[in-house]
């Protein structure tokens, strides 16, 4: 068993080394939002309107359901923090998160009726914003269980023994509701309910209690799930910058190998124009392997410098003329990026005018 574990670790290290050594260009890509927000909205106030209104009854309910103290409160705050962090990666909006917390439904299991427009106006005036994004519902649930199983073991003297161990499991779920209020038009741009589940397990614990205690605690589980949902909603309402990596070819065989490696060194140094000049010459040669990879690298280079249509054409040429398989998948990525640009132009209209 130990030999197998060592082998797996060694293989993992080898794979990481291979990936780390493969040259890659790192690019910030603006990913379109899922909804279109009116152009007059530039400043957004973040509000938590999901504080349970049940008071001590809610706390009593938590005791009976096994919910840990401040589990939902911590989760709500982390969902809002994750949304706020996601929105720092958009050029579309400015956001304010002053920690406004309002009472919501009892227990947090249902969406409240929307805020009155008087209340929306008052909050927007106070913080000088154009709109409000509010958590309108938050509820979490974590369940745990353990199952026993028999394990056979051999002692040093060769005798076989059996013992009972326990496998622990925790399932966490968060339900979260959002509303996006447009102050000027007095409309709700978006009403969205979402949920996320997570499962954690432990194996071979000595007792049933140890099997459960070994797993991360419920507050941490809810916090991590809530973060996912907060970030997810940020990508729904705003174009968000994400980091992507594009690998490129560094070596080829044959007469072009020396110049190909030179171009790759320029790319490593982020001197893309100089690399492009070399790859363009190699792409014109009658060397299938070198030309196909040079065209692929040109696609990467043109994406890096922001010329997506040229990048797409080079990726297409690499695939259609030479059948380079990696160029086919990259071609589809670039086709999606070109299509996204049209969506982004509509979503970023306010910035284009200013």
Secondary structure, DSSP 8 states (H G I E B T S, - for coil): -HHHHHHHHHHHHHHHHHHHHS-EEEEEEEE--SS---TT--EEEEEEEEE-S-THHHHHHHHHHT--TTHHHHHHHHHHHHHHHHHTT-SS-EEEEEEEEEE-SGGG-S------HHHHHHHHHHHT-SEEEEEEEEEEEEEEEEEEEEEEEE-TTS-EEEEEEEEEEEEEEEEEEEEEEETTTTEEEEEEEEEEEEEEEEEEESSHHHHHHTS--HHHHHHHHHHHHHHHHHHHHS-EEEEEEEE-----SSTTHHHHHHHHHHHHTT-HHHHHHHHHHHHTSS-HHHHHHHHHHHHHHHHHTT-HHHHHHHHHHHHHHH--HHHHHHHHHHHHHHHHHHHHHHHTHHHHH-
